[in-house]
Amino acid sequence: MFLTLLYNSPAIAIVWIVVIFMSITVHEFAHALAGHLKGDPTAANAGRLTLNPIAHIDPMGLIPLILLGFGWAKPVPFNPYNLKNPKVDAVYIALAGPLANLILASLAAIALRILSMTDLLTSSTLLPVFLVLLVIINLFLLFFNIIPVHPLDGSKLVDALLVKPKHQKFRNAIATYGPQVLIVLVLISIISPAFNVFFFVSWPAYMLCDLLVGENCLLLFSLIFG
């Protein structure tokens, strides 16, 4: 997708990269900040308490993220022994990333609404493309990362909620088969992009985007990418 976009619309391709860098940087920084606020200096000591995107980039994860739409950033470390309440605080740290994406998407949507009432937002500039992509991509990151499967952020919530002995078998099943199912879904999505296997991510993302922006975000996304 990216190579085609780079060939047809190099300016939009650059905007796409900038938005991805911004979004994953804010996401990972939020994890580091939450850990720091909870008393764990691990992320800060590792140089992750920063908005410098270079600190959060995993080259092996960034390349497929840009080219295929699926990838990963460098995981933010934390030490549960430094937390007062490891189970609960781990959830706060995990959900800080998706929450940061929601905040960034909301701010971009507000800017889009305000600018749409002025002459500053015109089709001759890349600003509307930047803002629309900032909303959509951050909402996709939000809903994708709350999937309750390791290593995604939602898995920490499952670990905190399913603590009783009767839940052990279910937790083991999620831990064993969840990542495998996720990988299969990603491969299917890459091989057959027309088949929306991640509808449980895209549907709520576009619905929330419509609500925030006040427009049909799927249509806007389609217009951007032709």
Secondary structure, 3 states (H helix, E strand, C coil): CHHHHHHHCHHHHHHHHHHHHHHHHHHHHHHHHHHHHCCCCHHHHCCCCCCCHHHHCCHHHHHHHHHHCCCCCCCCCCCHHHCCCHHHHHHHHHHHHHHHHHHHHHHHHHHHHHHHCCCCCCCCCCHHHHHHHHHHHHHHHHHHHCCCCCCCCHHHHHHHHCCCHHHHHHHHHHHHHHHHHHHHHHHHHHHCCCCCCCHHHHHHHHHHHHHHHCCCHHHHHHHHCC
